[in-house]
Amino acid sequence: MTFSAERSTMIEFRDIQKYYGDYHALRGINGTIKAGEFFSLLGPSGCGKTTLLRTIAGFEGIDSGAVLIDGKDMKGVPPNVRPTNMVFQSYAIFPHMSVAENVAFGLRRDPRSRAEKASAVEEALQMVGLKGFGARAAHALSGGQRQRVALARALILKPKVLLLDEPLSALDKKMREHMQVELIKLQRQVGITFILVTHDQEEALVMSDRIAVMFEGQIAQLADPETLYRRPNSKKVADFIGTMNFLPCSVLSEAGGRIEIEAQGLGRVTLTEDQAPPPRGESPVVGLRPETLTLLYPGQTTAERVVGGKVDEAIYFGDMTYYDVYLDGTDIEVRLSMRNVPGRPILDVGEQVKVAWSPEALVLFR
């Protein structure tokens, strides 16, 4: 996905502080969300992402700071007056109503005529791929269909911002992946700002223009998916986003934009400044992703650097096999991934292997 940074700001957080008694739930949240952006709040349970979403909706107050929507401070503005609507994790579909009645529920105080409301319902159902489903009983719908009804009910009010509180978590894996693509298409179609709360790293990477990774009530990093994955700003973010191998290292020298390190299992390596986020006072380690390591089969050569190792585990996933490999001369185990293309054998546990890697794949955390 591409996203223009020149779009106007839809939501702005200004030093948001939120307490529940003595518990500090949100700790100085700052940042902006652009108009028309698909934005995700990502983090483990209890990190504050749903609380932050609810402050946007107006369901939670804040102790200090400000939430601005389309340039207007939302202090004192009740949820039903804000230009937002929310799709909850449970969908909150009324089982005794038809699909059309569920979608039309938000229009019950709308001054439009009955015919105009019916037309708006049909338009909303078509938008989410449920054309012709209006008369169907809500209790007869599948999980994916209920989710679409909840989306239609939220979108019929034409909010400036749609808030999504883990809306796909109740779906099975195949349906969840299908609905991820459908949500991306829908967001592009309607062009409004979507804000998704999720603890699923893959879901956030697939769907988002930008992601705010949260830990303990703070935003640890806010960036586009590729930057988060390839250039995380801390070991904690790197460890949370996908899978990363960490190898202890020592920093030998740093000058002229170059950083010389000695990494266990890899030897001496020269890194550039963009491979090293600002120091945080931690013990230095280098990280590299499983797909940046490659097994060399007999007869293969490479211009990359090579280390020896022994297969400790082989995990078959159909399209991919993940290998845990002990690097020669160390007790360090790294995980690497190999695509199962025709003719490529699955290696056995205990086999000696050669592992190719590139210095450009490393990120230094310290």
Helices and strands as residue ranges (DSSP letters): E 9-20, E 23-34, E 38-42, H 49-57, E 64-69, E 72-73, G 79-81, E 84-87, H 99-104, G 105-107, H 114-127, G 138-140, H 143-155, E 161-165, H 173-190, E 193-198, H 201-207, E 210-215, E 218-223, H 225-230, H 235-240, E 245-255, E 258-263, E 267-272, G 273-275, E 285-288, G 290-292, E 294-296, E 305-316, E 320-327, E 333-339, E 352-357, G 359-361, E 363-365
